[in-house]
Amino acid sequence: MKISCQNNSLIGFKYTISIFIAFLVFILLSITSISADESSEVLFSNPVMLGTVLISAKRVGSEGEDTAENVTVYTKKEIERTSANNLGEVLKYIPGVDVSVTNQFGQATSLSIHGSNSRQVLLMIDGIPFNTQLSGQADPAIIPVENIERIEILKGASSSVWGSSLGGVINVITKDVGDSVVPKGKFKTTFAGFSTTKNSLELAGKISDVGYFVSGSYLETDGIKSRSDAQEKKIFGKVSASINDALKIISSFGYT
């Protein structure tokens, strides 16, 4: 009888412990749920409505919500936060995109998406292929960041609609021309290590029915190694003229 009582007491003690643990778990889950609700209220109390984004990294342009493919859009504000000097430096911040850099100016030797071959990645500027005919590759480092309005990236095999671009498609949308007779511009100077200085200028306006956008930059540095000082100049221009309500001619040029 004595042993039986000890067993019954032990069973009752274990039962009490189980109830106590279950009660603690319930309390912890309740606290976690309340914290999550409070965090949600803080994060989404003032929702931000984005404007309609037209995805053009496809054969046929479509709005973002109507696009089934894996398309990622990076806006001008997101690009500016990277403090990059060119497209090659911006792409290094994008998950799944690999850029091989060879020198202090960020010149790229290869561009890969999810491990693809560099020839399987198509780089476009305003929908125009930028890959060279000789190598089939493209150097994103020669595209100044001052010219970029947004970047559209289409990853995966669905990008094969553009040809052999099985890795993906990167479409760079440049800044639009001005719509005011009074030109608007921006001048910026940046400093970095190794006596590196960069001056950039943007100017946009309209003359009669012709809109224009011009940008230029000059970078000089002493370089990381001795006797590696260098200079870099880049100029970009874009002109748009409306023939009628249904026809518009756009021309762009660049020098580096």
LINQUI-V675989 format. One record per pair of residues at least 12 apart in sequence whose ideal C-beta (glycine too) atoms are under 7 Angstrom apart, sorted by sequence separation. I is the first residue (numbers start at 1). GAP is how many residues later the second one is. D is the distance in Angstrom with one decimal. If there is no record, write none. Layout:
# LINQUI-V675989
I_GAP_D + I_GAP_D
This chain:
# LINQUI-V675989
55_12_4.9 + 99_12_5.8 + 111_12_6.8 + 156_12_6.6 + 188_12_5.0 + 219_12_6.9 + 239_12_5.0 + 88_13_6.9 + 155_13_4.4 + 202_13_4.7 + 219_13_4.5 + 57_14_5.9 + 98_14_4.3 + 154_14_5.7 + 187_14_5.2 + 201_14_6.6 + 238_14_4.4 + 123_15_3.8 + 153_15_6.4 + 154_15_4.3 + 200_15_7.0 + 201_15_5.3 + 218_15_5.5 + 237_15_6.6 + 55_16_5.3 + 97_16_5.6 + 185_16_6.7 + 186_16_4.7 + 237_16_5.2 + 89_17_5.2 + 96_17_5.9 + 119_17_4.1 + 123_17_6.2 + 153_17_5.4 + 185_17_5.5 + 200_17_4.1 + 217_17_4.9 + 88_18_4.8 + 96_18_5.1 + 119_18_5.9 + 185_18_4.1 + 199_18_6.8 + 216_18_6.7 + 236_18_4.7 + 118_19_4.9 + 151_19_6.8 + 152_19_4.4 + 185_19_7.0 + 198_19_6.3 + 199_19_5.2 + 216_19_4.7 + 235_19_6.7 + 53_20_5.8 + 86_20_5.7 + 88_20_4.5 + 183_20_5.6 + 184_20_5.6 + 235_20_4.4 + 85_21_6.6 + 151_21_5.7 + 152_21_6.9 + 183_21_6.7 + 184_21_6.6 + 198_21_4.3 + 215_21_4.9 + 234_21_7.0 + 183_22_3.4 + 234_22_4.7 + 150_23_5.0 + 182_23_6.9 + 197_23_5.8 + 214_23_4.9 + 148_24_5.8 + 149_24_4.8 + 181_24_6.8 + 149_25_6.1 + 180_25_6.1 + 181_25_5.7 + 196_25_4.0 + 213_25_4.4 + 111_26_7.0 + 148_26_6.6 + 149_26_4.7 + 178_26_3.4 + 180_26_5.9 + 195_26_6.4 + 212_26_6.8 + 110_27_6.9 + 111_27_6.4 + 147_27_4.9 + 149_27_6.8 + 177_27_6.1 + 178_27_4.1 + 179_27_5.7 + 194_27_5.6 + 195_27_4.3 + 212_27_5.2 + 147_28_6.1 + 178_28_5.2 + 194_28_4.9 + 111_29_6.2 + 143_29_6.4 + 194_29_6.2 + 210_29_6.2 + 211_29_4.7 + 194_30_6.0 + 108_31_5.3 + 210_31_4.7 + 107_32_6.5 + 108_32_5.7 + 179_32_6.2 + 209_32_6.0 + 108_33_4.9 + 178_33_5.5 + 209_33_5.8 + 107_34_4.8 + 177_34_3.2 + 178_34_6.6 + 106_35_4.6 + 177_35_5.4 + 178_35_6.5 + 105_36_6.6 + 177_36_4.7 + 176_37_6.8 + 175_38_5.6 + 122_40_5.2 + 99_41_6.9 + 114_41_6.5 + 113_42_5.6 + 122_43_3.7 + 120_44_6.2 + 121_44_6.3 + 127_44_6.5 + 120_45_5.9 + 124_45_6.7 + 120_46_4.6 + 121_46_4.5 + 124_46_7.0 + 120_47_3.9 + 121_47_5.7 + 122_47_4.8 + 123_47_5.0 + 124_47_4.5 + 125_47_5.2 + 126_47_6.2 + 124_48_6.8 + 126_48_5.7 + 91_49_5.9 + 121_49_6.7 + 125_49_6.6 + 116_50_6.3 + 117_50_6.8 + 116_51_2.7 + 88_52_4.2 + 87_53_4.0 + 88_53_3.7 + 114_53_6.7 + 86_54_6.9 + 87_54_6.9 + 113_54_4.2 + 146_54_5.1 + 86_55_4.9 + 90_55_6.3 + 112_55_6.5 + 113_55_3.8 + 87_56_4.0 + 146_56_5.8 + 86_57_5.9 + 86_58_5.9 + 87_58_6.7 + 86_59_5.7 + 94_59_6.6 + 96_59_6.2 + 85_60_6.0 + 84_61_5.2 + 87_61_6.6 + 90_61_6.9 + 177_61_5.8 + 177_62_6.9 + 177_63_4.5 + 174_64_6.1 + 79_66_6.4 + 147_68_5.6 + 79_69_5.8 + 146_69_4.7 + 56_71_6.0 + 144_71_6.6 + 146_71_6.2 + 76_72_7.0 + 79_72_6.9 + 76_73_5.6 + 144_73_5.5 + 76_74_6.2 + 75_75_5.3 + 74_76_6.2 + 73_77_6.0 + 74_77_4.4 + 174_78_6.8 + 73_79_5.4 + 71_81_6.1 + 72_81_4.7 + 71_82_6.9 + 71_83_5.1 + 70_84_6.9 + 69_85_5.7 + 70_85_5.0 + 87_85_6.3 + 70_86_5.4 + 69_89_4.6 + 147_89_4.8 + 144_90_4.8 + 144_92_6.2 + 57_95_3.9 + 56_96_6.4 + 57_96_7.0 + 58_96_6.9 + 55_97_6.2 + 57_97_4.4 + 59_102_5.4 + 57_112_5.2 + 85_113_6.7 + 57_114_4.0 + 142_114_4.8 + 56_115_6.1 + 56_117_7.0 + 104_117_6.4 + 104_119_5.8 + 104_120_6.2 + 104_124_6.9 + 126_126_6.9 + 105_127_5.6
